[in-house]
Structures are given as structure tokens and as C-alpha cells.
Amino acid sequence: KSASSCYRFFSQHTGWTCLATTVATTFTYLHIWPMYPSYTIDGVSMEPTIPDKSIVYTRVAPVSIKQIARGDIVIAVNPTKNAELICKRVASVGGDSVTYRKLGSSIYTTSDVPKHAVWLQGDNANESLDSRSYGSLHYSMIVSKVERIIPQSQTPEPSFCTFNFD
């Protein structure tokens, strides 16, 4: 009896069901999906945390610097090549003092991170071009915050439907 009542309900309300599905899909596509872009990481600067060719799912840039904390992994505009994006960890925030060694140097330098800025570093320090080379970044250069990491080893291979008509 319940199966026939379900059939009767959906056969009578097909138009509304299709409309609701279309509205929900359109809303998701236009409003929610753009808030959570994904990126494929190209490089080893964040290894072992994010292996090369991993996919990261992100949340679009926070409105306030207060929403960015030490330890967060972010996608930011590369200050040396504005057309590129970088993926780095927030090592320090505005007001912090940072002691670091530039790549290839044995001399340590201390620098203060300005208000409304972040200090970014790769987890793989020997292979990372980061704030040790280009200094702190204004938080407006942060594009998004990494929420989920999917290593390449866990990325499914594309599959295609095959039909056998024998």
C-alpha cells in the first residue's frame, strides 16, 4: 500500500518535484559551489602535509583577518608572479615577530609582521619559496582557506560508463 501511495504522490506532484530540484541545484551551483573551490597542488613545498598533485578543497577567503589563525593553510596570490596562486601555512600573523633564515643563507634575521598581514611558510622548508624570500603578505592577497586535503593516492581515477549490447 505504501509503495502505491508514494507512486500516486510523485505522479501527482512531478512538476513541483522537478521545479524544487531545479531550484535547489541552481542555488547550489550559483551560490554554494563557488564558495568552496578546489585546487590541484603542483609542487612539494607543503609536503608531507600536502603531497604533490593532491587536491585541496577550500573556503573562499575570510572577510576578516581575525578568521585567519596561525597554522591555517591558505591559497594566496603569489607576490612574485601575480597570475599564480600559492599554497602555504600561516606561520605568523600581524603583530608577531619572526626570526628566520633566508634560503641559502646561514644568517638569521628578525622581522615584525605588520598589522593586517600574515607570514607564510611551506612545510617543506628546504623546497619552499615563501615569506622568508618575499616577506609578509597583506591578508587581502589570501584567496581561500584549505578545509580538506585529498592526496593523489586517494584521488579516484576517472571512470566511464561502458555498455555491452551482446
Buried (B, 14 or more C-beta within 10 A) or exposed (E): EEEEEEEEEEEEEEEEEEEEEEEEEEEEEEEEEEEEBEBEBEBBBBBEBBBBBBBBBBBBBBEEBEEBEEEBBBBBBBBEEEEEBBBBBBBBBBEBEBEBEEEEEEEEEEBBBBEBBBBBBBBBEEEBBBBBEEBBBBBEBBBBBBEEBBBEEEEEEEEEEEEEEE
